[in-house]
Amino acid sequence: MELIKEKICEPGPPPRVSRARLLSMLEQSMAAGTSTIISGRAGTGKTSLAVDFARKCGRPVAWYKVDAPDADPKLFFQYLVASMREQRPGFGAGSLMPLVAAVDLDHIAWLTEAFVYELAEGEGPLLLVIEDVHLVSDSDWLEPFFSRLLPLLPSNVHVLITSRSLPPAPLWRMRSKQNLVVIDEETLAFTRLEVIALFESYGLSSEQANIALDHTHGRAAALDDFAAFLEQSQATAPMQTANARAVS
């Protein structure tokens, strides 16, 4: 089966404004632990933040965009390995791929440990982004996968997960040991200063930004839509006025 190249490429474009507060949290997480989860509903800015961090973290980045058909563990691992090969050519070419071809629920933990072993054999730091994990959250194999992957990651590999919900794994144990950081929807919400900076990038005023914040509660996609609408309205208003004068 031919894999879809776009699923293992970093998406774009970057966000209009960088959010130093959240980037700092991700930098601290990467320095202190081995994994981070960005969790929130659609439109809360998960992917935008991940893209911005990936471009500024100073590490090679392997990116995997999960889709619903990837609930098949063979397909999931094929894409996961392919994403790694974008940064580490030949990754998994030895003993790992035969295990992927034969994987079933009873051998997920074994395969995951083999994957981690391959990670540990690689040279240099790496950021692995697994996007939209919620699309396969009902899969029986997902819990044993994350239960083995996250605690065993080598110190030079940081995994960044985006999901609308927390993956079904015993994450509380890792959080209590400060090996896992969760950036939730409340944290993702734009602050007033961040909304003002966003609206300034559209040529809009702080008054308009404050009104938008009150209406959107800091939700990233809603703020972008609001700002784009106001920008377009301001651009067309002089033209409409000129046309009206010409008619009169």
Secondary structure, 3 states (H helix, E strand, C coil): CCCCHHHHCCCCCCCCCCCHHHHHHHHHHHHHCCEEEEECCCCCCHHHHHHHHHHHCCCCEEEEECCHHHHCHHHHHHHHHHHHHCCCCCCCCCCHHHHHHCCCHHHHHHHHHHHHHHHHHCCCCEEEEEECHHHHCCCCCHHHHHHHHHHHCCCCEEEEEEECCCCCCCHHHHHHCCCEEEECHHHHCCCHHHHHHHHHHCCCCHHHHHHHHHHHCCCHHHHHHHHHHHHHHHHHHHHHHHHHHHHC
